[in-house]
Every structure is written in structure tokens, then in C-alpha cells.
């Protein structure tokens, strides 16, 4: 999540509005704008154990996700505006989309914004749970690549996007802002199957920022996995592989930051529940409690550091007596070469022990595997330890 430095397009191109005079086009453009923005980020990464072997490779989107997008606004008068946003993520090293088959895989929505009544949007979008709490989580201050909880189990990195959703965010009153989202399941004969609901509350006053949020994603249960027909898409890792066939996945969390001069301190807690259904490969609700703390300090306008610790504990269920738990330590150093370009170094270590379920569910109790942040979801360690180093550069435009 980096600061974007957009370049505004001149829109007085006559042919963009067929049938209108050049004067009419220029007048319309004076009341509206379209912004092109984005980030390119790449670095070299070292992992001491990637499925049993050390690995050095190029990895894009570490400090900031590599992406580009369009953001538009039209002033309708009386404090009312039309807004839209289209955003696509990509792999800088291959040119491929972040999600195969999806053009604007990160966000695609349109809506109305009123200074007095709030903002309503519809499309593919992030949840209030993430938008309100994410800025205060370690995945923001330390990056999701190495600072998110293992596998982003608490959903406070940008992992969850909701299709076919309608969202509302209120204006801010006395420091309070509320948001709500509903993703329409659309399964014939069952309104609730595949739906998503989310709500969040944020309070900001002076140096204190606190948010609490709720998210519940329902599976369509058309197969034994978390079906693509569901409105939500979820990441799969060694942490949750045995539970992705859940009937529903519920998140509840609270996060906050306190700033003292150049120092920011943060705490957050999340409870995550994977509830079984008729097609699930496990029988008991699986629960994960995550606790994390962070500190960030800016030594100079150009140089800043951050550190974080998280602990994730799974519940004893599904025949597991010694449940999995994960400890992670993350560090970040960043130096701004200019207003737009930043060099960074990231270091993180995760230790895992206990038991969990493999991808086959209750019939496959396995040792918990370590993985750092959400950068190693598909390449966990073959042991209970994983160490990651990254060195790179990011440049917003």
C-alpha cells in the first residue's frame, strides 16, 4: 500500500465525445477528471527453505504491489459526484496478470459520492474489514510479502476481493466512520450461498486511530473446495489448506495505531473461523487467533524502519491434539531516492510447530509448515522454520 503519484490526463480530445463540440468537451472535462496511477516494484529474494531447498529469485510486488489503474470522478453538482476505479495487478518479471483471466483483477467499481450522505459503490471491490483495518496492520507498515501473518490468515493484507458487491461508506462524524458491504451470491434457489457480508467502524482523533471489523464469506458449496462461483476469492496456503472447503469463513478483528512524533506503535487481534458444511473435508469448526504488534520510526524524511511480531494459534479440533501455532518476526528498512522511488530491504523469519490438516482434510494430519507472510503461500518450508530476505526498488507513477 504505497502513496500514488498520479499523472492527470488532458481530456479535451474531441473524438472522445462523438457529436459534441470541442467547447462542450472542454466544459465537461473542467468538471471531471481521469487519473492514471500505478506502481512498479521488483526485487531479489532469498528463501532458506522453499519446499526443501534454498532459493534465490526475482520477485515483483514486495514493498508495493505492481499495478496500474484508472480513477475517475465527475462533479454532478450539489456535492454529488460520480466515481469509478479500475485496477489491475501484474507480475513485472513476466508481464502476466496477477490473476489469470481477469483484466481488472484488483478492483473494478462505479458509484456515487456525497459529502453529506456518504459513498455507494458497486462492482468488484475490497471489504470494509480490510479497508478500515488494513492501514493499521503490519502488512501495511511492513508489507504483505513479509509482514502479513503467515498465509494472510487474518485477511488484513489485500487478499480478499468481493465480486458482485455493493458497498457503503459514511461521512466522518466526530472522528467516526462506518462501512458495510454485501456481495450478492446469485445461486439459483438459495440467496445465501456464495454471498459475502462485511462491516467496519473506524475512529480517528489526534495521534490515535482504531478500527474494528467483521467479514463473513459463504461458499457456494458446489464442490469440495471454495468455489470460484462464490463472491469472495480466498488465498490458499499451508496454514489453511485443510479448511478451504469450509461452508463459511468468518473474520472479526480490531486494530489500532498510536503516533508520537516520528514513532508509530500498533496492535491488532483477529479471530478467524472456518465452519464446515455438507461438502467440507473436515468436521469441526477450525479457529485461528492472531495477535500482532508493530513499531515504525522515521529517522529522516528519506529513511524509515519498521519491525513487527505476530503469533497465530489454531484451535484443537478435527482430531488434532497439538494444534499448529506460528511465530513471525519481520523487519523493513526503506530509503527514498526521490519523491517517487524507494529502495528497500526486508527480512522475516517464521517458526511453526504443532499439527494441522493437509489439503485432503480430516484424513491427513500433518506437521505445520512455516511460511513467511503471504509471499510464500505456494512454497512453504519443508520444516518448521523459514527465513526470507528481499532487496528491491519500488517506483509509483
N, C-alpha and C positions, 0 to 999 in steps of 0.2 A: 504494500500500500504506500505508494510514493506520491509526492507532490507533483502534479502535472503542470507543464508549461505549454499551454496550447497555443497554436497559431491560428488566428482567425482568418477565414476565407472571405475575400470580397465576393459578394453575391449579386452584383449588378451585371449579370450575364443575361442578356435579353432573351436568349433562346430557352432559358430555364423556365420561363413562364409564357408559354405559347399564347398569342393573342393579346398580350399586354404591351403597352408602350414601354420604352426604356424608362420614362419618368415614373410610371406605375411600379415597375420592378424596383427601382431605386427607393421609392417611398416605402414599399413593403419591406425592403431589406433594412431600412432605418429602424423598423420596429421588431426585427427578428435577427437571429444570428445562428450560424452553424460553426461549431468548433471541431477541428481535427486534433486529437491528442493521442499520446501513446508513450510507451517505454520500450527501449531495447536493453536487455540485460544478459550478460554472458559471463561465465567464469570457469575456472578449472577446479574440479572437485576430487578429493581423495577419500576413499572409504576403506577402513582397515579390514572389514569383513562384509562382502556383498555376496550373499548366498554361498559362503565358504571360501572366498578368495578376496584378496585386496584388489582395489580397482582405482584407476586414475582416468578421468574422462572429462569432457566438456559438458557443462550443464547450463542451460539457459533459464532465466527467470528465478534467480536466487534471492537477491535483495528485493527486487520488484519483478512481478510477472511481466514477461514480454507480451505486449498487447498493443492494439490500436483501436480507436473508436471514433464515433461521431456523436456530438452532443448538440442538441438544438433547442432553441426557445423562441417563441413568438409572443409578443405582448398583445393581448386581446383588449386591453383597456380595463379600467376599474379595478386594478390589482390582480387581474386574472391572466394567466399565461398558459400556453400550450408548451409542453416539453417532450423531448424524446431522447433516447440514448441507445446506440448500437455499439457493441464492444466485442472484439474477437481476440482470443489469445492464440499465440503461435510459438513454435519451437524455433528459435533463432538459428540453431545449428543445422536444421533440416528444412526449414520453411513450412513444415506441416502444421495444420490446425491442431490446437490443443485437444480438441475432441473431434474425432473423425465423423464426417457427415454433417457437422454443424458449422454454419458460416459465422454467425454471431453467437459463439458458444458461451460467452461470459454473461452478457446482458443484452436484452432487446425489449424495450418497452416504450410506451407512449402514455401521456397523461395530462392532467390539468393541475395547475399550481396556483393557490390563492394565499396571499399573505395573511388573510383573516381566517380562512376556513381550513387550510392545510393542503396536502398534495395527495392526489389519487392517480395511480398508475396501473397499467395492465400489460402483461406480456411475460417474458422470462426474466426473473429478477431475484435479487438476494432477499433474504428474510430480515425482518426487524431484529430477530435474535442476533444475527451476525452484524448487521449494520450498526446497531446500538452498542453491542458489547465488544465487537471486534477491535475497535480503536484502542481499547484499554487492555487488550490481551498481549501476551508475549509474542504471538505470531505477528503483531503489528510492530512492536518495538525491536524484535529480534529476527523477523522474517519467518514466514511459514516453513521455509525449507529446513531450517534448523531450530526454530524457536517454538513451533507448534507442538502440542502434546503428541506423543507417538501416534502416527496414523491420523492426526487431527481428530482424535476420538471425541473431543468436546465440541467440535464444529465451529471453533472461533477463528479459523482461517477461512479463506474464501472457497470452501469445498462444496457447499450446498447452494444450488440454484434451482428455482422453482418454475416449472413450465405452467402455462395457462393460469396465471395467478393475478389477483387484484390486490393492491396494497394501498394502505392509507397511512400518512404521517401527519400528525397535528402540528400546528404552530407551537412555538415555545412560550409557555406561560410561567412566569416566576421561576424560571430555570428548569421546568419540567416539559418533556416531550414524550408523546406516546405514539406507538406504531402498531399496525396489525396487518396481517396478510392471510389470504385464503387461496389455496390452489385447488381448482376445480378438477376432481378426479375424472369425471366423464365416462365411467364404466357403466354400460347399459344395465339397468336393473338394480344398481347399487350406488347411491350417491356418495357414500363414504369411502369406497375402495379407491385407493390411489390418491386421495386428497392430502393436502398439507395445510396445517394451521400454525400461525406464529403470532406472538405479541411481545412487545417490549416496552419498557419505561426507562427514561434517562433523566438524570438530574445533574445540572452543571451550575456551580456557583464558586466564583473565585478559583482557588487552586484545586478544588475538589470536583471530580467527575465520577459518577456512579451510574451503573445501568444494570437492570435485571431483565431477563428474557426467557421465553418459552417457545419451544418448537416441537411439533409432532408431525411426523411423516408416515403416511399409511401406504403399505404395499398393495398393489392390485391383486396379489396372490394368484397370478395366472400360472406361475411355475414355482419351483423351489428356491428361486433367488429373489433379489429385489428388482422387480421387473422394470424395464425401460418405459413401460406404459404408465408407471406412476409419475405424478407431477414432480417429485423430487429425484435428484440423482445423488448417490452417496459414494464416497471413496471406499475402496476395499483394501485392507492391509492385513498383516499377520495378527493385528490386535483384534479385529472384528470379523475375520474371515468365517468363523464358525457360526456367526449370528446374522449374516446379511439376508437370510431367508425369513427374517422376522416379519410378523404381521404389521407391526408398527415400531417406530424408533422415536423415543421422546428425549428431548434435551431441556434442562432447566438450569440456569446459571446466573451468577452475579459477578460483576467485575467492576473495579474502580482504580483510578489513578489519583495521586496527590503530588502536586508540583511545588517545589521550594526552589525558587531561582532557576538554576540550570539543572537541578536534580528532579527526576520524576520517579516515584515509587508506585508499584502496582500490586494488587492481589486479585485473584479470581478463583471461583469454585464452580464446578459443573457436575451435575448428576445426569447420567445417560442410561436409558433403559431400552433394551431390545426385548420386545414381547413376542412370544411365539404364537403361531396360528396353525390352521389345519395343514398347510403345506410346509411348515418350517422343519428344519433338520435338527432342531433342539426342542426340549420340552419345558424348560423352566426359564422364567424371565432372567436375563443376564443384565447386571448393573455395573456401571463403571463410575467411580467417584474420582474426580481430578482436582488437585489443588496446585496452585502455582503462584510464584512471586517473581517480581522483576524490579530492576533498577536501571535507570538510564541517566547518563550525565554528559552534558555538552561542555567540553573543556574550552573550546574556542568556537567561533561561528562556523569554522570549517571542519572541526574534529569532534566526533562524538563516540561514546562507547555505551554498551548495554550488556546486562547479564541477567539470566533467569534460571529458575529451578522449578521443576514440576514433578509431581508424584501422582500416579494413576493406579488405582486399586480396583480390581474386578471382584465381583461377588462370588461366594461359594455356591455353585449351582450346577445342574446338568452332570452330576457325578464327579465333580471336581472338588476335592477336599482342600487342596493347597492352591488357592486361586492366584492368577497372574497379577503381578504388580510391576510397575515401570518407573524408574527414576531417570530424569534427564536434566543435564546441565548445559546451558547454551551461552555463548559469548559472541559479541559483534563489535567490530571496530570499523568506522566509516570516516572517510576523508573526502570532502568536497573539493574537486579540482576547479570547479566553476559553479555557477548557479544551477547548471543542469547536469553536470557529470560528477559522479561519485565513485571512488574506488572503495572496496570493502573487503574485509576478511571475516570469515565465520568459522567458529569451532563449536562442536557439540559432541556430547557423549551420553549414551543411553545404556542403562543396565536393566535387564529384565530377569525375573525368576518366577517360579510357580508354574502352574499348568493352565492351559486354555484349550479351546476346541479348534480343530483344523477345519478345512473347507468342507469336509464331509459331515460336520455336525457332531451330535452326541456320540457317534460311534468312533470318533477319532480324537482322543485326549492326547495332547502333545505338550512339549515344553514350550513356554512362552519365548518368543524370539525378540531380540532387541531391534529397534529401528529408530532412526533419528528423525524427528519432526515428521513432515509429510513428503520429504524428498526421497525416502527410501521405501515407499509403500510396497513396491513390487520387488524390492531387493533387500529383504531383511537379513540380519546376520544369521549364521548357522549356529551361533552360540547366544549366550545371554548378554553379550556386550557388543556395542558398535560405536565407532569413532569416526567423525566426519570433519574434514577441513575444506573450506572453499575460499577462493580468491578471485575477485572479479571486478567488473565495472558496469555501472548502470547509467543510462542517459535518457531522461524523459525528453519529449519533444511536444 
